[in-house]
Amino acid sequence: MAVAASQIASINPATDEVLRTFDAHTREQVEDAIAGAQDAFVAWRARSFAERAVPMNRLAALLRERSDRYARLMTLEMGKPITEAKAEIEKCALGCEFFAENAERFLSPEIVKTTAQKSYVAYEPLGIVLAVMPWNFPFWQVIRFAAPAFMAGNAAILKHASNVPQCALAIEEAFRDAGFPDGLLRTLLLAGAQVEPVIADERIRAVTLTGSSATGARIAAAAGRALKKAVLELGGSDPFIVLADADVANAAAIGVRARNQNAGQSCIAAKRFLVADPIGGEFEKRFVAGVEALRIGDPLDAKTQIGPLARADLRDNLERQVKESVRMGARLLTGGKRWGDRGAFYTPTVLADVTPDMPVFAEETFGPVAAIIRARDADEAIELANRTEYGLGANLWTRDTATAERLARRIESGQVFINGMVASDPRLPFGGVKHSGFGRELSAFGIREFVNIQTVWIGPAQTAQATPKAE
């Protein structure tokens, strides 16, 4: 099927089949969406937390009811293995329930003692938030933003990645069917270049983006010109540090999953494995064995663990990074080639003897490629971990958790997981530093990103009481 330049195409990356095409929204449709979201916001912000929680809990139930359909849609559009897709839908449901239950507590007014008769800090909604979302977790990324933003009283315009238009429309459908006001969340099918005029619209009050650092810089610049609040969750090159006293077998097993989940297409996937010299050989052997045991194939097959990359150009760039690193001296332990006669598949790959000047160290690798780097000791491992422009997540493996906690504070990242795999959790703040972005999602910190933190002072001022003198 031919795809016109003005169309947005849904393409199955496992088969190269064009599933559907959509005409990009016109300027009139964009205006209609923003106007509708503004009208919906005015009524929605007046609802109590308990009233907002009703459709939010219904959304959780509806996601579970439609789990098979929505998971299959994810798998067809971006290649996520079907078992992982179903797990993503369940995570979305849990996120909805978490914010339905906790939003009021997170946003309750806070009394502050001053000279006023009464003074407090209130949290009021901002308005319409533009969400520019990625394809790698097409449902969870939207829910991660929308559940707290809606419970805070905001509305949203969703500009999803252009390769998952069916997921974007299904998400809008789910919110509508759950009972949220018509227009509170509207999906725009637009090319990336068409986003900046939307940011400039005065009815858009804030912007959130999950994507590459290059896109983040462009969106941040547009938001800055329009004086709009922005939260950016960008790229990552997460270190996976394994010290000499670590449980090597467990670290290697978790490391295989941390690198290869979602075919390695995750900002918080472990990418650079910094392993202490004394255990380097054992770790490599166990890690390679685990990677070679992964099953690659049809993502609709429940037994498949590695599906295709989401687009052919992503596969091509990953292939470039591997070939250049091997030419520079990296040792290929396994993988390093395309798989199958169609689709954007790439075999899970492990490179050793990696140095900081190689692409698989210096760049973000968005696919199933692991770079193993030897470190003399903990100090060198921390230095190598920080030798990156990114700072999203980090893993640290050692039996000495007291030392691990001290080392964690030296790692430049938004989260450090000790003896476990980095993951997002609605109970904990999520975000990064350096070129991995700014602001936080999830938890009480995330829900307060898109609110007006308002000081309320009620007078007249009280006169300070003099301290009684002793007789």
Beta strands, then each sheet from edge to edge (+ up, - down):
strand 1: 7-11
strand 2: 18-23
strand 3: 110-111
strand 4: 118-125
strand 5: 128-132
strand 6: 155-159
strand 7: 185-187
strand 8: 204-210
strand 9: 229-233
strand 10: 238-242
strand 11: 270-276
strand 12: 331-334
strand 13: 349-352
strand 14: 369-375
strand 15: 393-397
strand 16: 415-418
strand 17: 437-438
strand 18: 451-458
sheet 1: 1+ 2-
sheet 2: 3+ 4- 18+
sheet 3: 7+ 6+ 5+ 8+ 9+ 17-
sheet 4: 12+ 13- 14- 11- 10- 15- 16-
end
